Amino acid sequence: MFNETRSDEKRRIEVADRLHSAAIHLLRNAARTDTQSGQGPARLSALSVLVFGGPKTLGQLADAERVKPPTMSRIVACLKKSSLAKIQNDGSDARKIRITVTAKGERLLQEARRRRIQSLAESLKSLEKADLETLRQASELIEQALRSSAQI
């Protein structure tokens, strides 16, 4: 690596601040489409963890969503009632349950994701090709930075 100067650190913090703000606004705008799914944000987020991360115990799902197990129990109960997830006993420990997404839940989540992506794509329509390429490259750099710090 290299020795970071005070101005390098200041620039890095400035970029992080701008990325933070842009990411929040970007996701808030995209989330406006989520109402079309008929599910609240907490349920969609839990479904996303199950779709992209596979079956989870209640504790694992609560940890992933940064909520307490009783809160996650209520979310999972609603997902189950809507036939979006199913609950199975863990074969190795009768006290544990394993939550899996159903085909209906996966379809709902993928459709919500498609709407979000379409909404984001619409917001990029006014950009020039070169600017879109810059954003594509920036996305790769962000993913690379997150991988190197083991955050994705």
Salt bridges, closest charged atoms under 4 A:
GLU4 OE2 - ARG12 NE 2.76
GLU9 OE1 - ARG6 NH1 3.30
GLU14 OE2 - ARG11 NH1 2.63
ASP34 OD2 - ARG116 NH2 2.74
ASP93 OD1 - ARG95 NE 3.10
GLU111 OE2 - ARG114 NH2 2.54
GLU111 OE2 - ARG115 NH1 3.57
GLU122 OE1 - LYS125 NZ 3.40
GLU133 OE2 - ARG136 NH2 2.46
GLU140 OE2 - ARG136 NH1 2.34
